Amino acid sequence: MRLSKYLLRDISQHYLSDKAGEIDWDSLSEYIDYDDIIRRISALETIKRYNTLPMVHRTNDFLHMIRTDWIANYICLVMNDRNYDIKFDWAKICDLAGIHDDTEIYTGDIPMPEKSNATDEEKWYIKKEEKDAATKLVLFYPYILPVDKYRELLDEIREKNTTESHIVDVADKLDALGETIHEIRSGNEVFLTVLEDYKQVFDEFLQKYDWWQHLSHERYFQLNEVPTPEQAKSIPLLKEEQCYSREGIEEIFNQRSAVPWYDRWIWLTFLRSEYNIAFCNDPIRILMPEWADRIFKNWKLEEYGWQETKSGLLIPRRHEKQ
């Protein structure tokens, strides 16, 4: 189904009035293919994060893309609020965050431990694969954006040669850091090694990006030093059974931990979901995708007086006659 760009403009101005005015609608193709957008989202959903590692809360590239966009916007908001001496194109940052992992549709996700331990030759090959994937993407999804703009964004996020791409680069790793600590909190000690790998990544950010040297000290980041394994393990263990009531969920996620960025990562997920500022507005499915169905099932049993049959079917309880 192909939608007129002017229809999309009217829809966006109604539902996304804060950002719709920043879009240059006249530069877009006459029609945008809705089927292309759906196919791309479906493809991102099939790419599992950290696919070579065991994971309690296995997310996908689509959910990661959404959170990276939230975090990139939050970075821009903080720097604007604090009057940082830095110029950036906010709308372009949203575009880059939205497509930053598109090449993984063809290359698949390469977990951080593999990237950090790759040889120079392997890193060169990864870059080549990403470049080849960009060529395929603009042919396979020609109506998501104008072809030239889509290719330009894919090249920019790969080369990381602009302020906007730098901000998305940091936002990408901030989400990954949140995922990592979330796994450790859920009892997955495999991710203690992943956390140590991110120390090198954020140390490099301090050297490469002047604005990050300041932002990393801000109250809700405090990442001038990456959390240690001991700090991550000090967060109370998250157990599935604790989430079987709404009160339990609230108690768990209202706790403050020794890692301010992890607390902010949780807060962003609930805040953006609560105000429906996303394609996916269910924080439980975002934070705990593997547990979500069982959590909701128990909420129904508890709140609505349902009962479970021997076959696993949920039905309302019969009310006794008064």
N, C-alpha and C positions, 0 to 999 in steps of 0.2 A: 504494500500500500504506500503510495507516494503522497505526502502532505505538502500543501502550499506553504512556503516559508512565512507568508503573511498570516496564515492561520496559526502556525506555531508561535509567531510573534504575539498575536492576540492572547493565546493561551498563556504564554510566559509572562506577559504583563499582568495577567490576572492573578497567577499563582506565585510568580517569582519577581514581584515588582522591584525588589531591591537590586536585582542583577540584570533584568531584561533591558533596561535602558542603556547598559554598557555594550550590548551586542550590536555589531554593525550588520543589520539585517540586509541591507542593499548589497553587501559583498557576498552573500550566500547564493548558492545555486537556486534557480527558480523553484525547484522542488527538492525536498529532503525525504529520503526513502525510510519510512518507519520500519519496514522489514529489515533493512540494513542495521538499524539501531538494535532491534530485538535480537537479530542473529549475533551481533557483536556481544551484547550482554550475555546471551546464552553461552557463547564461546568462553567468555571470561569466567562464568560460573563453573565451567568444567575444569578449570585449572586450579588444582589444589595447592595451597600454600605449604611449603616445607615438605614436599611430597616424599622425600627420602628419609624423613625422620618420623618417629612415632609422635602423635599429637593428641591431646585430650580434646581440644576445641579446634577441629580442622576447619579453617575458613577457606575462602576462594578468592580469586583475583578481583571479582566484582565487588565483594564486600571490602576488600583492601582498597580498591579504587575509591569507594565512597568515603572511607575513613581518611584516606590521604587527602582528599578534597576538603573534608572538614578541618583537618589539622592545618593544611596550607592556608585556609581562610582564617583560622585562629591566629596563626603566625602574623599574617597581614594586619589583623585587627589589633594585636598587641603592639606591633611596631608603629602603627598609625597612632594609637592611643598614647604611646610613650614618645612620640615625635622623633623617631629614629631618622637620622640623616641618610636616607636611602630612597631611591626612586624605583618604582616597579609598576608594571601593568597588571592590576588585580584580576581583570577579566581573562587575561592571557594565562595567569597562574591557574585559574579554574580550568581552562582548556587543557593545559599541560597535565594537571593532576588527573583529569578525566581520561587521558590516553597514555599515561606514563608507562603502563605495563602491557599495552596492546601487542607489542612484538612477542610477548610470551604465548599468545594464541598459537604461534608457530614454533617457538623455541622451548616452551614449557618454563616452569619456575625453576630457577637455579638457587637453592638455599644458600644463605650467607656463609656457612662453614666451607662449602665447596668453592664459592667465589673467593673467599679470603685466602684459601690454600692453593688456588690455581696458579700455575706457572705463567710466565710472560707469554709463552706460546699459546696456552689455553685461554688466557685473557684476550689475546688477539683474535682467536677463533670465535670466542663468544661475541665480540664486537662485530665480526664479520657476519655471524648468524643473525644478529639483531638488525644489521643494515639490510641484509637480504629479506628479512621478515617485513621490514618497512615497505619494501618494493611490492611485496605480495599483498599487504594490507590495503594499500591505496587502490589496488585493482579489485580486491574482493569486496571492499566496503566503499564504493565510489560516491555514495550520497550521504554519508554521515556529515562530512564537511566538504567544501571545495577541495578537489584533489591536491592542488598545490599547497593549500593551507595545511591539510592533514599531513602531507609529507614533510612540510617545514616544521611542524610541531614534533613529529616523530624524530626528525634529525636533531632538533634542538634538545629534546630530553635525553637523547643518546649522547650527544657531545657535551652537554652541560656547560654551555659557553655563555649563558646569560644569567642575570640576577634572578629572573623568573624561574629558570630551570634549577638554579641553586636552591631556591626556597622549596620547590617541589621535591628536590633530592633529599633535603633535610626532613620534610614532612613524611616522605616515604619511609625513611629509617626510623622516625619517631613512632610511626604506627607499628613497624616491625618490633621496635623495642617494647612497646606496650603489649604486643602479642607474646613476646618472649617472657616477660615478667608474669603475664597472665597464666602461661603454661607452668612456670615454676610454682606459682601460687596454687595451681591445681594439682601439684604433686609430680609434675613431669621434670625430673632432674636432668634429663638429656639436654634441656635447654639452658642449663648452667654453662655449658660450653659455648652455646650460641651467644649468651650474654657476654662472655669474655671476648668473643669475636667483635661484638659491637663496640667494645671499648676502643679498639683500634679505629673503627669507622668514625666515632664521634671525636676522637683525638685529632683525626685528619680534618674534620670540619672546623675545629678551632684554628687550625693552621690556614685553611683555604678561604673561609668566609668571615670577613671582619664583623659583619652584623651578628653572626652566630656567637661570637665571643661575648657580646653584650646580652643577647637574648638568652643564652644558656644560663645566665645568672638570675634571670627573672624568677619571681616567686613560684610560679606554677611549672617551671621547667627544672631549674637547679640541676643542670646537666653539664656544668663545667667539669664534673667528674661523673662518669657513668656509674650507676649503682653497682655495688659489689654483689657477688653471690650471697654473701651473708645478709646483706640488706634485703635482697629479694626473698630469701628464705624466711626472713623475720615477719613477713606479711602472713597473717593467720591463714591456714590452709583452707582452700575453697573445696567444699564437698557437695556433691549433687543433692543429697538429701536435705541440705540446708536451704535449698532453693525451692522446696516443694510448697512453700507458702509465700504470699506476697510480703508478709512481715519479715520472713527470713531473708528475702532478696534485699529489702530496704536496709535491714541491719547490716548485711554483708557489705553492700556497696556504699553505705554511708560512713564506713570506718575509714579513718585516715591512716595511711601507711608511712613507712620510712622512705618511700619513693614518691615525691610530689608529682613527677610526670605520670606515673601509673594512675594516681588518683585523678589527674586531669584527663587522662585518656578515657577512663571510665565515665567521668562527668560529661565529656564531649559526646559520647555515645548516647547517653540518656537524654541530654539536652537537645541534641539535633533530632533525635527520634521523637521526643515529646512534642516538639513543634512541627513535626512532619516536614523537616527540611531535608528530604532525601528520597531516593527511589525506594529505599528499604527503611521502614520506620518502626521496626520491632527490635528493641535493644537486646532482648533475651536471645533471639536468633542470631544476632550479630556477635554477642559476647560468648554465647554457649550453644553453638549450633547443634552439637551432638546430644546435648541434654534437653533441648527446647521442647521436643514433643512430650517427653516424660514429665517435664516441669508443668506444662500446660494441662496435661492429663490430671495431675495431682491437684492443680488449682481448681479444675472443674469438680473433682470429687469433694474438695474441701468447701468451696464457696457455694456451689449450686446444689449440693445434696445429691449428686449423681452416685450411681453404683456401677461397679464393673462386673460383668458376667464372666462365667468360666471361660468363654471364648475370647475375652478381652474387649468386648463391646461395652461402651459407656452408655447407660440409659438412665433417665430420671427415676429417682426412688418413688415408689408408690406411697401416696399419703394415706395414712389411716383415717377411716371415717370418724368424724367427731361424734 
